Amino acid sequence: MPMAAEHIEAMIREAIPDADVEITDLAGDGDHYAARVVSASFKGMPRVRQHQKVYAALQGRMGGELHALQLTTAVPAGE
């Protein structure tokens, strides 16, 4: 069963409270999403570690309930 965009966003916000999260359903099927996550907590982290932090927030649902997630992470401007 696909995950709702709102559920993905809520899980990320719960794990990364300061995050600005934008979720886009890429195919309109509730199974292929893009996420843009901006958080000051990413400062100083390599991109791969930032992505790992977001994937950890999804608690193992990648590849199961959540089939595909195109992920972009960033630190807020000026940080």
Contacts in CASP RR format, 6 or more apart in sequence:
PFRMAT RR
TARGET T0000
AUTHOR 0000-0000-0000
METHOD contacts of the structure
MODEL  1
MPMAAEHIEAMIREAIPDADVEITDLAGDGDHYAARVVSASFKGMPRVRQ
HQKVYAALQGRMGGELHALQLTTAVPAGE
1 65 0 8 1.000
2 29 0 8 1.000
2 30 0 8 1.000
2 31 0 8 1.000
2 65 0 8 1.000
2 66 0 8 1.000
2 67 0 8 1.000
3 30 0 8 1.000
3 61 0 8 1.000
3 65 0 8 1.000
3 66 0 8 1.000
4 30 0 8 1.000
5 23 0 8 1.000
5 24 0 8 1.000
5 25 0 8 1.000
5 30 0 8 1.000
5 33 0 8 1.000
6 23 0 8 1.000
8 23 0 8 1.000
8 33 0 8 1.000
8 35 0 8 1.000
8 58 0 8 1.000
8 66 0 8 1.000
8 69 0 8 1.000
9 21 0 8 1.000
9 23 0 8 1.000
11 57 0 8 1.000
11 58 0 8 1.000
11 59 0 8 1.000
11 61 0 8 1.000
12 19 0 8 1.000
12 21 0 8 1.000
12 35 0 8 1.000
12 37 0 8 1.000
12 54 0 8 1.000
12 57 0 8 1.000
12 58 0 8 1.000
13 19 0 8 1.000
13 21 0 8 1.000
14 57 0 8 1.000
15 53 0 8 1.000
15 56 0 8 1.000
15 57 0 8 1.000
16 37 0 8 1.000
16 39 0 8 1.000
16 41 0 8 1.000
16 53 0 8 1.000
16 54 0 8 1.000
16 57 0 8 1.000
18 39 0 8 1.000
18 40 0 8 1.000
18 41 0 8 1.000
19 37 0 8 1.000
19 38 0 8 1.000
19 39 0 8 1.000
19 41 0 8 1.000
20 36 0 8 1.000
20 37 0 8 1.000
20 38 0 8 1.000
20 39 0 8 1.000
20 76 0 8 1.000
21 35 0 8 1.000
21 36 0 8 1.000
21 37 0 8 1.000
22 35 0 8 1.000
22 36 0 8 1.000
23 33 0 8 1.000
23 34 0 8 1.000
23 35 0 8 1.000
24 33 0 8 1.000
24 34 0 8 1.000
24 35 0 8 1.000
25 32 0 8 1.000
25 33 0 8 1.000
26 32 0 8 1.000
26 33 0 8 1.000
26 34 0 8 1.000
26 68 0 8 1.000
26 70 0 8 1.000
31 66 0 8 1.000
31 67 0 8 1.000
31 68 0 8 1.000
32 67 0 8 1.000
32 68 0 8 1.000
32 70 0 8 1.000
33 66 0 8 1.000
33 68 0 8 1.000
33 69 0 8 1.000
33 70 0 8 1.000
34 69 0 8 1.000
34 70 0 8 1.000
34 71 0 8 1.000
34 72 0 8 1.000
35 54 0 8 1.000
35 69 0 8 1.000
35 70 0 8 1.000
35 71 0 8 1.000
35 72 0 8 1.000
36 72 0 8 1.000
36 73 0 8 1.000
36 74 0 8 1.000
37 50 0 8 1.000
37 54 0 8 1.000
37 71 0 8 1.000
37 72 0 8 1.000
37 73 0 8 1.000
37 74 0 8 1.000
38 73 0 8 1.000
38 74 0 8 1.000
38 75 0 8 1.000
38 76 0 8 1.000
39 73 0 8 1.000
39 75 0 8 1.000
39 76 0 8 1.000
40 75 0 8 1.000
40 76 0 8 1.000
40 79 0 8 1.000
41 53 0 8 1.000
42 50 0 8 1.000
42 53 0 8 1.000
42 73 0 8 1.000
42 74 0 8 1.000
42 75 0 8 1.000
43 75 0 8 1.000
43 79 0 8 1.000
44 75 0 8 1.000
45 53 0 8 1.000
47 73 0 8 1.000
50 73 0 8 1.000
51 71 0 8 1.000
51 73 0 8 1.000
54 71 0 8 1.000
54 73 0 8 1.000
55 62 0 8 1.000
55 71 0 8 1.000
58 66 0 8 1.000
58 69 0 8 1.000
62 69 0 8 1.000
END
